[in-house]
Amino acid sequence: MLPGRKSPKQSSKPSSKTGATRLRDSERTRERLLQAASREIYRSGFQSASLDTILAVAGVTKGALYYHFDSKEALGHAVVEEIIAPDVHGKWVRPFQSGKDPIDALIGAVRRIPVRPADVRGGCQLNNLAQEMSPLDAGFRKRLAAIFDAWREAVASTLREGQTHGSVRCDVQPADAAGLLIAMVEGYAALAKNAQDPRVIKAGIRNMVGWLRSLRAPGNRKRG
């Protein structure tokens, strides 16, 4: 070795590649926790949801859980924001941005409501949590209310657009009609869950489609 030349040392700082790998691993761990928590909450309700079950399903330690979430409540709030909200957006907001006829778009969304026995057995995750946790936890209540508000506004906006183009009756009150549609969707889901009978939700879909058709402006009734 030449005089004055220091021997090379391994850098104490992690390489950018190592850092990126750790970040991806951390993100995967967090996503596994969210998915496992969502399934357990859907199965058992939030209050009865078992953290041990969530950890076992996610395949992570309790330390990993508390690295990502300060508490069980924080985990539940994240499930609402990152699992339930995007799901509702995909079913009840995004389809109305396609530029299709508003009533056709609404009927299409209603007809896509799941009718499998497994879906009927568990009910609507959004409504389940609203019924269970809104009276008990302001964090849940505010987050769930934001989802319902976005859903209501998406439907109302679609109906208002239809009125602008003459495809929706002018006497329809968009906000009221949007609220009624949500009440019907969630009401039939609750009835079907209680009866444990897919026929209940199928009948509900037929009734909702018939009601939506009645919102068409004269001259457009034959469509949909």
N, C-alpha and C positions, 0 to 999 in steps of 0.2 A: 504494500500500500504506500502511495506517495506521501511524503511528509505533509502534514497540515490537511490532508484529505480525510474527512470523516467517513466512517463506514455507513452505508445506506441502512436506514431503519424503516421498519414497517410503519406507515402512517397510522396515527392513533384515531384519525377520523374515518368513519365508514365511507366507503365509496358511494357515489351517487346511485350506482346500480344496487348496492346493498340496501341503501336507504329506501329506494323505490320498492324493492322486494318486501321490506318490512312494512311499508305503508300498505301495499296490496294485501299482505297477510292480515294486517290489522283491520282493513276494510272488510275482508272476507269473514273474519271472526265476528265483527259487528253485524254483518248481514245475516250470518247463521243464527246469531242470538235473536235478531228481529224476527226472522222467519219462524224459529222455534217458539218464540214468545207469542207470535200471532196465532199459531196453531193451538197452543195450549190455552190461550185466552178464549179462543173461539170454542174450544171443547169444554172448558170448565168455568168460564167467566173470569174476570180479572181478579176478584177477591179470592177465589179458590185456586187460581193458577199456581202451580208449584214451581218455585225457582229450581228445585232439584231436577224436576222433569225437563225444564227448559235447558239447563246446563247439560244434562245427559243427551238430549236430542241434538243440541248444538255441538256437543263434543268439546266443551271448553270448561275452564275452571271458574270458580267463584271470583277469583282475582281478576280474570279477564272480563267477567261481567261488570264488576265495579270499576274497572278501568274505563269502560265505555259509558256506563250509566251509573249515576249517583245512587239510585234507589230503584225499587220495583216500580214505583210510580213513574219515574223518569223513563224507564223501559216501556211502560204502557203508553205514555204520551208519545214516545217515538214510534210505536206501532201505529197509533192513530195517524200521525203525520206522514210516515214513510211507507206504510203498507195500505192502510184503509183509504186515506185521502187519494193517492194515485189510482187505486182501484175504482173508486167512485168516479173520479175524473175520466178514466178511460171508458166507463160505461155510460155516464150521464152528462158529460160535458164535451169531450172530444168529438163524439159522433155528430153533434149539432154544428160543428165547424166545417162540415164537408160541403156546404152549399146546396145540399139536397132540399127538396120540398120539406118545409118544417114538420108537417103532420106525418109525412113518410118517415122522417128521421126519428120522430118521437115513437111512432108505431114500431119501427125497427128496434129501438132501444128496449121497448116493453117486450117484444117478442124474443129478445135475447136473454130475458130473465131466466136463470137456471131453474130447471124443473126436475133435476135428478133427485132420487130419494135422499142421497147424502146431503145435498144442498138444502132440501126441505127440512131434514132432521135438525140441522144446525141453525137454521134461520139466517137472518141478515146480520152480519157481524157489526155493521154500523149501528143498527137499531138495538142489537143486544147490548152493546156497550152504553148506548145512550140511556136505555132503560135501567141498566145496573148502576152506572157511575155518575151520570149527570146530577143526581140529587146529593151525591156524596163528595165530589171532588171538582173544584172549580177549574182545575187544569184540564181534566177530561171534558167538562161541559163546554168550555170555550173552544177547544179544538174540534169537538164534534159539531158544535153549532156552526163553525166556519165551513165545515164540509156540507152541512145541510144548506147553508146560505149560498154557497157556490153552486150547488145542484139546483136550487130554486131559481137563482138568477140565470143559469144556463137555459133552463126550460122557458122561463119568462121571456128572455131575450129572443129565443127561437120563435115564440108565438108573436112577439112584437114585430119581428122581421116578416113573418107570414102576413100580418095585418098590413104592413107597408106594401107588400107585393100583391095583396088582394086574395091570398089563399086561405087566410084564417078569418073567421067571422069578426066583424068590427065590434060587436057587443061583448066579446070575450075580454075579461080582465086578466091580463097575462100573469100577474103575480099571484092572484087568487087561484087561477087554473093550475099554475105550477105547484102551489102548495097542495092543492087537491090531488094532483097526480102523485106527488111524493107520499101523501097520506095513504093513497090507495096501494102503492107499491109496498110500503112498509106494513100496512094493515093486512094485506093478503099474505105477506111473508109470515107475519105473526100467526095468522089463522092457520096457515098450512103447517107451521112448526108445531102448533098446539095439537092439530089433528094428526100430525105425522102422515100426511096424505098429499102426494103431488097433485092429485086432482083438484085440490083447493086452489093452488097457485095457477094451474092451467085454466080453471074457470075465471080466476081473477084477470089473467092476461086477456082472455076473450072479452071480458067486460071493459077493461081499460082500453082495448083497441076500439071497441064500439063507441065508447065515450069520446076518444080522440077523433074518430071519424066525424062525430057530430060537431066538432069545432071548425070544420071546413066551411069556407064561405059558399054561398049559393053558386052553383055552377061547377064546384069542385068536389061535390059529394061522391061522385062516381069513382074517384081515385082512392087508392089505398085500401 
